Amino acid sequence: MTNPHTYGTQQWREAFCAAEDNAFCDIDSREKAGELAGDVCELRVDEADADEGLVFAAITVAGGLRGELDRNFLARVIKAYDEEKTTWRLSRSSTR
């Protein structure tokens, strides 16, 4: 059975663009462009610390790993990047 909340990479990119057009306001994005655009806004705030570049990068990376993506998978990709970035900063500061 296919997850009904799973979308292709292109759909996520289109939702990202729609969210961007609506200044990443989840309410406006949902009303004007649909549920997926609202999900992009929520990912930006909840998972990416308001970093829209990180959300777009996660969509791109996740799309290379899987053809179909859901919100939870994108959240895990963002979290993995954040953990890697933190580890890199910590290891870099300990060598100074």
Solvent accessible surface area in square Angstrom, and as a share of the most:
residue,aa,sasa,rsa
1,M,238,1.06
2,T,110,0.64
3,N,63,0.32
4,P,101,0.64
5,H,123,0.55
6,T,29,0.17
7,Y,57,0.22
8,G,15,0.14
9,T,23,0.13
10,Q,105,0.47
11,Q,88,0.39
12,W,1,0.00
13,R,76,0.28
14,E,97,0.43
15,A,9,0.07
16,F,13,0.05
17,C,66,0.40
18,A,21,0.17
19,A,0,0.00
20,E,89,0.40
21,D,121,0.63
22,N,24,0.12
23,A,86,0.67
24,F,23,0.10
25,C,48,0.29
26,D,52,0.27
27,I,112,0.57
28,D,53,0.27
29,S,0,0.00
30,R,64,0.23
31,E,137,0.61
32,K,146,0.62
33,A,51,0.39
34,G,28,0.27
35,E,105,0.47
36,L,23,0.12
37,A,1,0.01
38,G,0,0.00
39,D,24,0.12
40,V,0,0.00
41,C,2,0.01
42,E,53,0.24
43,L,0,0.00
44,R,46,0.17
45,V,91,0.52
46,D,91,0.47
47,E,62,0.28
48,A,3,0.02
49,D,122,0.63
50,A,52,0.41
51,D,69,0.36
52,E,64,0.29
53,G,44,0.42
54,L,23,0.11
55,V,1,0.00
56,F,80,0.33
57,A,45,0.35
58,A,3,0.02
59,I,0,0.00
60,T,60,0.35
61,V,83,0.47
62,A,0,0.00
63,G,19,0.19
64,G,69,0.67
65,L,122,0.61
66,R,111,0.40
67,G,55,0.53
68,E,94,0.42
69,L,1,0.00
70,D,30,0.15
71,R,60,0.22
72,N,97,0.50
73,F,22,0.09
74,L,1,0.01
75,A,14,0.11
76,R,134,0.49
77,V,22,0.13
78,I,1,0.00
79,K,119,0.50
80,A,58,0.45
81,Y,107,0.41
82,D,58,0.30
83,E,93,0.42
84,E,115,0.52
85,K,72,0.31
86,T,58,0.34
87,T,80,0.47
88,W,146,0.51
89,R,126,0.46
90,L,118,0.59
91,S,58,0.38
92,R,118,0.43
93,S,66,0.43
94,S,90,0.58
95,T,112,0.65
96,R,212,0.77
